[in-house]
Each structure stands twice: as C-alpha cells, then as structure tokens.
Amino acid sequence: MIVKEIIVVEGRSDTEAIHRALDADTIETNGSRVSKRTIRAIQNAQERRGVIVFTDPDYPGERIRKIVSSAVPGCKHAFITRVEGQGAANESLGIEHASPRAILRALEKVYTQFEAPEEKISMQTLRTLGLLGGKTSRTLRERLCDQLNIGYANGKQLYKRLRMFQIAEGDLMQAIDAIRLEE
C-alpha cells in the first residue's frame, strides 16, 4: 500500500507503529497541545500532498483531531477501534498498540471532511434507529461506529461525524442491518 498523504499522529511510538505497517511520512503533534509551528507544518503538508489525521481513539486524540481539522481544511481522517488500540493492562489506548493489519485497514478506509456538509441523516432518524436516548443506544453506537470505521462517538459526535463525512442514509442502514445480522 502506498500513501501519498502525510499522516498526522500524536507521537514517536505512533510513527513507529505506522512504519511497522507501511512506509509513510508522518508529522507528530507531540501531544494534545498542538503548537502553531506544528499547525503550519500540517498546513504546508496539506497544500503539497494532503494530510490524513490518524490519532488515538481517546479524548486527547479526539481533541487533536478537532484542533487540526479546524486549522487545516479538507483533511482526511483514519480511525482504529478502541479494541484495536488497547494495550496491556495499565497502558492507554493508542495507535502504537494497533497491529499493522489494523493500521492498514484504517488507512484503506479514510474519510474526507466536508467543509459545508448538508444533513443527510437527522437526529430524529438516529433516535428512531435506537442510536440515541435508549438503554442500548451506547452499545449500538459503538458497534455502528466500528462498522462504519468512524471512531467511537457519543450521540452528538455521531450526528456530527455522519454529516462531516457525508455518510448517506443507505450506508447507515446497511451498517445497522449488518449489526443486526450479527446478533
């Protein structure tokens, strides 16, 4: 697999994990306090080759993703699941714990962020499908996010990601059907 874009990761161990999976260039944010210098480097990379934001499936990773996305329009996004990023006991979630196979799968299924996304799926549809406000909503959302490969999301985040990545209602329904077949 060849990746022309530069992959934005949190730190050195994430870069090492990427290199175990494939030969790709990375920019490290060095934590969730992304410096102006790093943002400028990411903006430059976006102009020249494009950027894929590939951060840990946890709160700091999500924070970095939001910071970079707001400063650098048109980023692509890759996600691993929380299970794929789980380290040993007493270790945090992270790309550094993901297998090369999980990393390649995530990079094969990148999403491009749309700048002015239109609503394709309403909050009411999410409620009707049981993704919001129910006793089993969280579990269903987790499984849906894994199925769509968009990273873990609470109810509001799910709505925003579906809009941001312009996921069609048909794709959502197909993923829900696949989850129900597994049950």
C-alpha positions as CSV (number, residue, x, y, z in Angstrom):
1,M,0.0,0.0,0.0
2,I,1.3,3.5,-0.9
3,V,0.0,6.5,0.9
4,K,0.7,9.8,-0.8
5,E,-0.6,11.9,2.0
6,I,1.3,12.7,5.2
7,I,-0.1,11.1,8.2
8,V,-0.6,13.2,11.4
9,V,0.0,11.2,14.5
10,E,0.4,12.1,18.2
11,G,4.0,10.9,18.9
12,R,7.0,8.8,18.1
13,S,5.6,5.5,19.1
14,D,2.7,6.1,16.7
15,T,5.1,6.8,13.9
16,E,6.9,3.6,14.7
17,A,3.7,1.6,14.6
18,I,2.8,3.2,11.2
19,H,6.3,2.2,9.9
20,R,5.7,-1.4,11.0
21,A,2.7,-1.4,8.7
22,L,4.0,0.6,5.7
23,D,6.4,3.2,4.5
24,A,4.8,6.5,5.0
25,D,5.7,10.0,6.1
26,T,4.3,11.4,9.4
27,I,4.1,14.6,11.3
28,E,4.0,14.2,15.1
29,T,1.9,16.6,17.2
30,N,3.8,15.7,20.4
31,G,0.6,15.6,22.5
32,S,-2.7,17.4,22.6
33,R,-1.2,20.9,22.9
34,V,-0.6,21.3,19.2
35,S,1.8,24.1,18.6
36,K,1.4,26.9,16.0
37,R,4.6,25.6,14.4
38,T,3.1,22.1,14.0
39,I,-0.1,23.5,12.6
40,R,1.9,25.4,10.0
41,A,3.8,22.2,9.1
42,I,0.4,20.4,8.7
43,Q,-1.0,23.2,6.6
44,N,2.1,23.0,4.3
45,A,1.7,19.3,4.1
46,Q,-1.9,19.6,3.2
47,E,-1.1,22.0,0.4
48,R,1.6,19.8,-1.1
49,R,0.5,16.2,-0.6
50,G,-2.6,16.1,1.5
51,V,-3.0,15.0,5.2
52,I,-4.6,12.1,7.0
53,V,-5.3,12.7,10.6
54,F,-4.8,9.4,12.5
55,T,-5.0,9.9,16.2
56,D,-5.6,7.7,19.2
57,P,-9.2,6.6,19.9
58,D,-9.4,8.5,23.2
59,Y,-10.2,12.0,24.4
60,P,-6.8,13.6,23.7
61,G,-6.7,12.0,20.3
62,E,-10.2,13.4,19.5
63,R,-9.0,16.8,20.8
64,I,-6.0,16.8,18.4
65,R,-8.3,15.7,15.6
66,K,-10.6,18.7,16.2
67,I,-7.7,21.2,16.5
68,V,-6.1,20.0,13.3
69,S,-9.4,19.8,11.4
70,S,-10.4,23.4,12.3
71,A,-7.0,24.8,11.3
72,V,-6.4,22.7,8.2
73,P,-9.5,22.4,5.9
74,G,-10.0,19.3,3.8
75,C,-8.1,16.8,6.0
76,K,-8.8,13.1,5.6
77,H,-9.4,11.0,8.7
78,A,-8.5,7.5,9.6
79,F,-9.7,5.6,12.7
80,I,-8.9,2.5,14.6
81,T,-11.4,1.0,17.1
82,R,-10.8,1.2,20.8
83,V,-10.3,-2.6,20.9
84,E,-7.6,-2.3,18.2
85,G,-5.8,0.4,20.2
86,Q,-5.9,-1.4,23.5
87,G,-2.6,-2.0,25.1
88,A,-1.7,-4.2,28.0
89,A,-3.1,-3.5,31.5
90,N,-2.1,0.0,32.7
91,E,-1.4,1.2,29.2
92,S,-3.5,3.8,27.4
93,L,-5.3,3.4,24.2
94,G,-3.2,4.2,21.2
95,I,-2.1,3.7,17.6
96,E,1.1,2.4,19.0
97,H,-0.7,-0.7,20.2
98,A,-2.5,-1.4,16.9
99,S,-1.4,-4.2,14.7
100,P,-0.1,-3.5,11.2
101,R,-3.2,-5.1,9.8
102,A,-5.5,-2.7,11.8
103,I,-3.4,0.3,10.7
104,L,-3.6,-0.7,7.0
105,R,-7.4,-1.3,7.3
106,A,-7.9,2.1,8.8
107,L,-5.8,3.8,6.1
108,E,-7.8,1.9,3.4
109,K,-11.0,3.4,4.8
110,V,-10.2,7.1,5.2
111,Y,-12.9,9.8,5.2
112,T,-12.6,13.3,3.8
113,Q,-14.1,16.1,5.9
114,F,-16.5,18.3,4.0
115,E,-16.4,22.0,4.8
116,A,-20.1,22.8,4.5
117,P,-21.8,19.4,5.0
118,E,-25.5,19.0,4.4
119,E,-27.7,16.9,6.7
120,K,-28.2,13.5,5.2
121,I,-29.3,11.8,8.4
122,S,-31.4,13.7,11.0
123,M,-31.2,13.4,14.8
124,Q,-34.7,12.0,14.6
125,T,-33.6,9.2,12.4
126,L,-30.8,8.4,14.9
127,R,-33.4,8.3,17.7
128,T,-35.8,6.1,15.6
129,L,-32.9,3.6,14.9
130,G,-32.2,3.4,18.7
131,L,-28.8,5.2,18.4
132,L,-29.8,8.0,20.9
133,G,-31.7,8.0,24.2
134,G,-32.2,4.3,24.7
135,K,-30.9,1.8,27.2
136,T,-28.9,0.0,24.5
137,S,-28.0,3.1,22.4
138,R,-24.4,3.3,23.5
139,T,-23.7,-0.3,22.6
140,L,-25.4,0.1,19.3
141,R,-23.5,3.3,18.6
142,E,-20.2,1.6,19.4
143,R,-20.9,-1.2,17.0
144,L,-22.1,1.2,14.3
145,C,-19.0,3.4,14.6
146,D,-16.8,0.2,14.3
147,Q,-18.9,-0.9,11.3
148,L,-18.6,2.5,9.6
149,N,-14.9,2.9,10.8
150,I,-15.5,6.4,12.1
151,G,-14.1,6.1,15.6
152,Y,-16.1,6.0,18.8
153,A,-18.7,8.7,19.1
154,N,-21.3,9.7,21.6
155,G,-24.8,10.8,20.3
156,K,-23.8,14.4,19.3
157,Q,-20.5,13.3,17.9
158,L,-22.1,10.6,15.8
159,Y,-24.5,13.1,14.3
160,K,-21.6,15.5,13.5
161,R,-19.4,12.7,12.0
162,L,-22.2,11.4,9.8
163,R,-22.6,15.0,8.5
164,M,-18.9,15.8,8.3
165,F,-18.1,12.7,6.3
166,Q,-21.4,12.9,4.3
167,I,-22.4,9.3,5.1
168,A,-25.6,8.5,3.2
169,E,-28.7,7.1,5.0
170,G,-28.4,4.0,2.8
171,D,-24.9,3.3,4.1
172,L,-26.1,3.9,7.6
173,M,-29.0,1.4,7.1
174,Q,-26.7,-1.2,5.5
175,A,-24.4,-0.9,8.6
176,I,-27.3,-1.3,11.0
177,D,-28.5,-4.3,9.1
178,A,-25.1,-5.9,9.3
179,I,-25.0,-5.4,13.0
180,R,-28.5,-6.9,13.4
181,L,-27.4,-9.9,11.4
182,E,-24.5,-10.5,13.8
183,E,-26.9,-10.7,16.7
